[in-house]
């Protein structure tokens, strides 16, 4: 399952541990592969990771990303359609509603905090 150690503005996300249900990990990887095939932004992220780290690591990384998305959907009590409407930044620190600021859209990263 995903690991996260966060403190204040610092956010550190870990790997998928090998503890827990083997079938659940297998199904997460399978679901991530389907997501990569059917969603262009997930596909781009997968191929970018695969070029840098290798296909096996990229598959597990996308499964972890999917697990985090599922966790936030469960925690917020929303369905997939609502998460698509809110965007990919929903639930991130400082951005609970998932809306991107104009600087995020224009230059690809948030403006520095004042």
Residue frames as qw, qx, qy, qz and C-alpha x, y, z in Angstrom:
[[0.000, 0.889, 0.458, 0.000, 0.00, 0.00, 0.00],
 [0.347, 0.733, -0.057, 0.583, 1.21, 3.58, -0.56],
 [0.590, -0.451, -0.331, 0.582, 3.46, 5.15, 2.04],
 [0.160, 0.794, 0.098, 0.578, 3.51, 8.87, 2.79],
 [0.549, -0.464, -0.332, 0.611, 5.57, 10.85, 5.31],
 [0.172, 0.710, 0.218, 0.647, 4.55, 14.50, 5.20],
 [0.425, -0.553, -0.382, 0.606, 5.31, 17.40, 7.48],
 [0.000, -0.675, -0.032, 0.737, 4.15, 20.97, 6.90],
 [0.516, 0.698, -0.170, -0.466, 4.82, 21.98, 3.30],
 [0.046, 0.464, -0.860, -0.207, 7.22, 19.08, 2.72],
 [0.887, 0.123, 0.147, -0.421, 5.63, 16.05, 1.08],
 [0.026, 0.463, -0.872, -0.155, 7.47, 12.74, 0.78],
 [0.895, 0.094, 0.049, -0.434, 5.78, 9.82, -0.85],
 [0.385, -0.430, 0.812, 0.085, 7.24, 6.37, -0.63],
 [0.279, 0.184, -0.836, -0.436, 6.86, 3.15, -2.56],
 [0.842, -0.188, -0.189, -0.468, 4.23, 0.43, -2.54],
 [0.334, -0.491, 0.773, -0.226, 5.28, -1.91, 0.24],
 [0.468, 0.110, -0.838, -0.260, 5.23, -5.67, -0.20],
 [0.131, 0.116, 0.821, -0.544, 3.10, -6.04, 2.92],
 [0.539, 0.291, 0.190, -0.767, -0.61, -6.64, 2.64],
 [0.793, 0.308, 0.483, -0.207, -2.75, -8.55, 0.22],
 [0.364, -0.221, 0.682, 0.595, -0.85, -9.95, -2.79],
 [0.301, 0.546, 0.736, 0.265, -4.05, -10.12, -4.86],
 [0.029, 0.929, 0.263, -0.258, -4.79, -6.44, -4.19],
 [0.242, -0.656, 0.411, 0.585, -1.30, -5.41, -5.35],
 [0.361, 0.086, 0.796, 0.478, -1.68, -7.55, -8.47],
 [0.211, 0.738, 0.635, 0.088, -5.10, -6.02, -9.24],
 [0.085, -0.887, -0.024, 0.454, -3.76, -2.48, -8.71],
 [0.269, -0.414, 0.604, 0.626, -1.00, -3.09, -11.26],
 [0.288, 0.353, 0.816, 0.357, -3.50, -4.60, -13.72],
 [0.095, 0.870, 0.465, -0.137, -5.90, -1.66, -13.26],
 [0.178, -0.767, 0.212, 0.579, -3.03, 0.78, -13.70],
 [0.325, -0.102, 0.729, 0.594, -2.10, -0.88, -17.00],
 [0.206, 0.640, 0.711, 0.204, -5.67, -0.47, -18.26],
 [0.072, -0.912, -0.203, 0.350, -5.66, 3.17, -17.12],
 [0.295, -0.527, 0.452, 0.656, -2.38, 3.79, -18.95],
 [0.290, 0.190, 0.784, 0.514, -3.87, 2.36, -22.14],
 [0.068, 0.707, 0.676, 0.197, -7.08, 4.39, -21.93],
 [0.146, -0.955, -0.171, 0.192, -6.02, 7.82, -20.57],
 [0.615, 0.662, -0.089, 0.419, -3.52, 9.90, -22.56],
 [0.113, -0.843, 0.360, -0.383, -2.10, 11.84, -19.59],
 [0.809, -0.422, 0.403, -0.072, -1.48, 8.59, -17.66],
 [0.901, 0.334, 0.132, 0.242, 0.10, 7.11, -20.81],
 [0.346, 0.819, -0.225, 0.399, 2.46, 10.10, -21.13],
 [0.439, -0.732, 0.436, -0.287, 3.48, 9.83, -17.49],
 [0.941, -0.132, 0.312, 0.017, 4.04, 6.07, -17.85],
 [0.803, 0.489, 0.020, 0.339, 6.27, 6.39, -20.92],
 [0.070, 0.860, -0.317, 0.393, 8.22, 9.23, -19.32],
 [0.638, -0.576, 0.468, -0.206, 8.86, 7.07, -16.24],
 [0.964, 0.106, 0.235, 0.072, 9.57, 3.97, -18.33],
 [0.610, 0.693, -0.176, 0.342, 12.28, 5.76, -20.27],
 [0.082, -0.778, 0.447, -0.434, 13.93, 6.99, -17.06],
 [0.480, -0.446, 0.652, -0.381, 13.44, 4.05, -14.70],
 [0.050, 0.094, -0.979, -0.176, 12.32, 1.03, -16.74],
 [0.506, -0.250, -0.529, -0.634, 8.96, -0.56, -17.53],
 [0.560, -0.336, -0.741, 0.156, 8.61, -2.64, -14.35],
 [0.245, -0.274, -0.425, 0.827, 9.23, 0.29, -12.02],
 [0.216, -0.036, -0.210, -0.953, 6.93, 2.50, -14.12],
 [0.515, -0.327, -0.697, -0.376, 4.12, -0.06, -13.84],
 [0.486, -0.423, -0.642, 0.416, 4.40, -0.14, -10.06],
 [0.122, -0.161, -0.154, 0.967, 4.64, 3.66, -9.91],
 [0.355, -0.173, -0.396, -0.829, 1.43, 4.00, -11.90],
 [0.558, -0.398, -0.726, -0.062, -0.26, 1.44, -9.65],
 [0.360, -0.334, -0.486, 0.723, 0.78, 3.52, -6.66],
 [0.092, 0.017, -0.113, -0.989, -0.56, 6.68, -8.33],
 [0.487, -0.305, -0.610, -0.546, -3.86, 4.89, -8.95],
 [0.521, -0.393, -0.697, 0.297, -3.98, 3.73, -5.32],
 [0.169, -0.226, -0.277, 0.919, -3.52, 7.33, -4.15],
 [0.296, -0.112, -0.347, -0.883, -6.31, 8.50, -6.49],
 [0.559, -0.357, -0.709, -0.241, -8.62, 5.76, -5.20],
 [0.416, -0.327, -0.597, 0.603, -7.76, 6.62, -1.60],
 [0.011, 0.143, 0.106, -0.984, -8.61, 10.31, -2.13],
 [0.432, -0.220, -0.535, -0.692, -11.84, 9.41, -3.92],
 [0.568, -0.391, -0.721, 0.075, -12.81, 7.23, -0.96],
 [0.344, -0.280, -0.445, 0.778, -11.73, 9.84, 1.60],
 [0.129, 0.089, -0.065, -0.985, -13.58, 12.70, -0.12],
 [0.430, 0.378, 0.738, -0.357, -16.63, 10.52, -0.81],
 [0.452, 0.615, -0.153, -0.627, -16.71, 11.33, -4.52],
 [0.873, 0.245, 0.417, 0.061, -16.93, 9.20, -7.62],
 [0.620, -0.019, 0.409, 0.669, -14.68, 9.14, -10.68],
 [0.246, 0.733, 0.426, 0.469, -16.74, 11.71, -12.59],
 [0.298, -0.950, -0.093, 0.019, -16.33, 14.21, -9.77],
 [0.627, -0.511, 0.292, 0.511, -12.55, 13.72, -9.65],
 [0.521, 0.335, 0.465, 0.633, -12.35, 14.31, -13.41],
 [0.022, 0.897, 0.315, 0.310, -14.28, 17.57, -12.97],
 [0.466, -0.867, 0.054, 0.166, -12.03, 18.74, -10.10],
 [0.428, 0.792, -0.427, 0.090, -8.80, 17.89, -11.86],
 [0.845, 0.099, -0.458, 0.258, -5.67, 15.97, -10.99],
 [0.231, 0.399, -0.478, 0.748, -4.62, 18.30, -8.18],
 [0.643, -0.554, -0.154, -0.506, -7.53, 17.50, -5.86],
 [0.877, -0.457, -0.141, 0.048, -6.47, 16.70, -2.32],
 [0.663, 0.278, -0.249, 0.649, -2.94, 18.06, -2.62],
 [0.400, -0.548, -0.364, 0.639, -1.71, 20.25, 0.24],
 [0.054, -0.427, 0.045, 0.902, -2.86, 23.82, -0.29],
 [0.349, 0.148, -0.504, -0.776, -5.27, 22.78, -3.03],
 [0.377, 0.088, 0.853, -0.349, -8.20, 20.82, -1.55],
 [0.614, 0.530, 0.299, -0.503, -10.59, 21.62, -4.41],
 [0.714, 0.126, 0.583, 0.367, -8.29, 20.60, -7.24],
 [0.398, 0.902, 0.164, -0.002, -8.36, 23.88, -9.12],
 [0.704, 0.057, 0.093, 0.701, -5.21, 24.97, -10.88],
 [0.078, -0.813, -0.069, 0.573, -4.02, 28.55, -10.61],
 [0.570, 0.816, -0.034, -0.092, -3.16, 30.50, -13.75],
 [0.030, -0.767, 0.637, 0.070, 0.58, 30.14, -12.97],
 [0.644, -0.122, 0.755, -0.016, 0.19, 26.34, -12.82],
 [0.719, 0.567, 0.399, -0.041, -1.39, 26.36, -16.26],
 [0.365, 0.914, -0.168, -0.062, 0.96, 28.90, -17.85],
 [0.156, 0.741, -0.647, 0.093, 4.36, 27.74, -16.60],
 [0.779, 0.072, -0.621, -0.058, 3.66, 24.24, -15.30],
 [0.534, -0.193, -0.654, 0.500, 4.40, 24.77, -11.62],
 [0.270, -0.863, -0.427, 0.022, 2.87, 26.84, -8.80],
 [0.155, 0.802, -0.182, 0.548, 4.06, 30.31, -7.91],
 [0.430, 0.074, -0.668, 0.603, 6.25, 30.57, -4.79],
 [0.409, -0.736, -0.538, 0.034, 4.38, 31.10, -1.53],
 [0.108, 0.709, -0.154, 0.679, 4.68, 34.52, 0.08]]
